[in-house]
Amino acid sequence: MLRWRAELLLGGVTALWGGTFALVKLALQAVPPFLFMGMRFTVALGILLLVWRSAFHRFRAEELRYGSVLGLCFAAGFVLQTVGLLFTSASKSAFITGATLLVIPVMQWAIQRRQPTLWQWAGVGLALVGLWYLTAPSLEGWNVGDVLTMVSTLFWALYVVLLDEFTRHSPPVLGRTLRLTALQFAVSAAVGGAAHLLCTAMGVKALAFAPDFGHPHLWVALAYTAVLASVVATVVQTHVQRYTTPVKAALIYALEPVFASVLAWALLGELLAQRELLGAALLLASIGVAEFSRVQKGLGR
């Protein structure tokens, strides 16, 4: 697959993720977050097993290992970020999570010995400025929520780099992609369910209140997040991210709040201020800046 096509598909994945913010915000009025996490990935796993059941007759040992590690990284990032939101603001959480951009180049070098280019670092810096304008966080008074969110970024970054490491040297076979994806869903569903039971036992009301399964937005959000934002998005991400670098993938994923803002405007009537529009523009520009090194190589030839 051509690199630009893979990156375009990852942009589509990011757009699907962006749609989850508005819908999940509505769904979490009805069910606690970890219960919703367990439901989402259980449904996603069921769809995979039902639609592509012939792909799961046999798992290789490395697939079990890789899929479980990826699932643990994803689930840990999600849980830490969710708990962190109890103590910090949504804008600060979004900015700290976006700081994953700084961690990924370092992890790429440490794990893969692949040195990011100067232009990629420039793109990362520009993207962080864009995130700052888009999220407008107040960084005063750091607390335990900020620390938990920062730790979650390590797991998100590790996920992106390990996904590249686990897939780029293997043939792009759909069956292998589906098995890796199914294992990620299984681990995430188990962690979500366990976290919900733990919060219920501890009496953490903010994370374990009584669910309202008759809420009108719950099932729409569950269908979207399970089918589009999980099955479609994760299968595509797992299959095509190998065709680009972790740093470039991270810059594309950083567009998630841009898509989220557009959908929040369409679904919830939330409008972007001029500062936020500038941030969105800088995020888009960061991807072009990161491409300059490839342009220079092409001109050199």
N, C-alpha and C positions, 0 to 999 in steps of 0.2 A: 504494500500500500504506500502511496506517495505521502510524504510527511505533511503537506499542507492539507490533504484530505483527512488525515488522522487528527490534526489540530482543529480542523473545522468540526469534526465529530465531537471532540472534547469540548468545544465551545457549545455545542448542542447539549451535551451532558450538563455543563455548568448552568445553562438556561433552565433545564429541568430541575436542578437543585435549587435555583433561585425561586422557583415556584412553590417550594415547600414552606417558605417562611410565612407567607400570608395564610396558607391553609392550615399549617400546624398551629399557628397562633390561635386560630378559631377552634381547632380540635382540642387543644389543651384546656379549653374552658370546660370540656366534658370528661376528659380522662387524664390521669397523672402522666407525666412525661415518660417514665420508664415502662409503664404498662403499655403506652402507645408504641414505644420502641419495640417491645416484645411482640406486640400485635403486628406491627408493620413488617418486621423481618420474618415472622412466622408465615404470614400470608405470602410474602415474596418467595420464601423457600418453597412453599407449597406449589406456587405457580411454576417455578423452575422444574420441580420434580414431576409435575403433571404434564407440562408441555414438552419437555425434553427428557422424558424418563429413560430413553435408551442410552443417554450419555452417562448414566450413573451406575452401570452394571459393575464397574470396577474402578477403584481409585489407586493410583500409584502412591508409594510411600512419600515421595517428595511433594505431591499434590496435597496430601493430608497435612504435611508439615507447613507448606507455604500458605495454604488456605487458612489454617488455624492461626498462624502468626498474623496474617493480614486482618483476620477477623478480630483478634485480640487488640491490635493497634487501633482499628476503627472504633470498636466498642469502648475502649478505654478513653479515647479522645472525646467521644460523645458523652459518656458518663461524667467525666471531669468538667467538661464545658457546661453541662446541664446543672450540676451541683454548684459550679462557680457562679451561675446566673442568679442563684439565691442571694448572693452577697455583693454582686457588682451590677453595674448598669448594662443594658443591652448594647449601647454604643461602645462602651469600653471593652466589653467582651468581643464585639465584632472586630475592633481594631487589634486587640491582642491576638485573636485568632488569625487575622490577616498577617500578623508578624511571622507566621509560618514561612512566609516568603524569604525571611532572613535565615531561617534554620535549614531549609532544604538545600541551598548551595553548599553549606558546611557539611551536611550529612551526605550529600552526593560525593563530595571529595573524600570524606572519611570512610565511607563504605565502598565506593566504586573507584576511588582515585581518579575521578573525572573533574578537572578544574573548570569552573564556570568562566566564561569569557568576560572581559571588561564591560562589554555592551550588555551582557546579561545582568551583571551587577548594577549597571546604570538603570536597566529596566526594573529591577527589584526596588531600587531606591525611589524611582518615580512612582511605582505602584504604591509604595508605602505612603508617599505624600498624598496620592490620590485617595487612599483609604482614610487618611487623617481628615481630609476635607469632606469625604462622603459620610463618615461616621461621627465626626465632631466630638470625640471623646474628651471627658475631663479626667486627667491623669492624677489629680490630687487625691491624697488619702488612700494609698494602696492597702488592700485588705486580703483576707484569705481567699475570697472569690477570684481576685486577680491572679493570685499565685496558682490556684487550681486551673484557671483558664490558660495560664502560661505553660503549665505542665502538659495540658491537653494539646498544645501546639506541637510539642515534641512528638507526640504519638501521631498527629496528622502528618507531620513532615516525614516521620519514619515510614508511615504507610505509603506515601507517594514514592519514596526512594526504593523501598523494598518491592513494591509492585513492579517498578522498572527492573530491578535486579532479578526478580523471580521470573519475568516473562520475556525480556529482550533477547535472551540467548536460546529460547525454546521456539519451536515452530508454531505459527499462529493457527492452531487447531481449535475449532469451536468447542469440541467436547472438553478439552482441557480448561478453556476459559469458563465453561459452565460449571465444572467441578470446583474450580477455585472460587467462583462466585457463590456457589451453594454453601461451601464451608464458611465463607465470610458471613453469610446470612444466618447459618446455624449458630455460630458463636455469638453473633450480635443479638439474636433472639434470646439465647440462653442468658447472656449477661443482662439484658434488659429485664427479663423475667425475674432473675435473681435479685437485681437491684430494687425492683418494685417490692418484692417480698421482704427484703431487708428494711426498706424505708417504712413499710407497713408495720413490721414488728417493732421498729424503733419509735413509731408514732410521729414520723416527720410529715406533718399534715400538708406542707407545701408540695411534697412529692408523692403523697399516698392518700389523697382524698377519695371519697366514694365516687366511682365513675358513673356517668350518665350515658348509657349506651343508646338512648333514644335521641340524643342531640343531633339535629339535622346536618351539622357540618362534619361530624365525626367520620361518617362513612365515605363522604366525598374525599376528605383528606386522606383517609386510609387507602382508598383506591388509587389516588394520585401518587402517594408516597411509596406504596408497595409496588405498583405496576410500572409507573414511569420513572420516578426518582430512585427506585431500587433495582428492579429487574432490568429495565431497559438501560438506565444510566450506568449501573455497575458492570453489566455484561459488556457494554461498549467501552467503558473506561478500562476494564481489565484486558480487553482484547486489543485496543489500539494505542494505549499510552506508550507501548514499547517503541513506537515509531518516532517519538520525540524525546526530548530530555526532561528530567524531573523539574529543572528550573523553568523551562518553557511551559510545561504542564501546570506548574504552580501559578505562573502569571495568568494563564487562561482561567484557572479555577478562581483566581482573585476577582474575576468579573462577576462572581456570584451575587454580591450585594447590588451590583448594577441591575442585573436581571430581577433581583428581588424587589428593588425599588420600583422598577417599571410595572411589575405585577401587583405590587402593593397599591400603586396608583390606579391600576385598572380594576382591582377587586375591592380595595378598601377606601379608595378616594384620597390616599395620602399623596401629597404633592412634594416634589423636590425643590429645595431652596437653591439659590444661585451657587452657594458654596458646595452643595451636594452635586450639582450639575458639573461644576469644575472638577470635583473629585472623580466623577464617572469618566469625564473626558481624559483625565490624566491616567486612569487605569487602562483605558483603551490605548492611549499613546504608548504606555509602557511595553506593550506587546510588540509594537513596531520598533521601538528602540532596541529591544532584545534581539531583533532580527538583523541589525546592522552588521554584525560580525559575519553572518552568512552572505549578506549583500557584498561585503568587501571581498570575501573569498571568491564570489562569483565574478566580480570585476577583475580580480587578480588573475583568473584563468583567461 
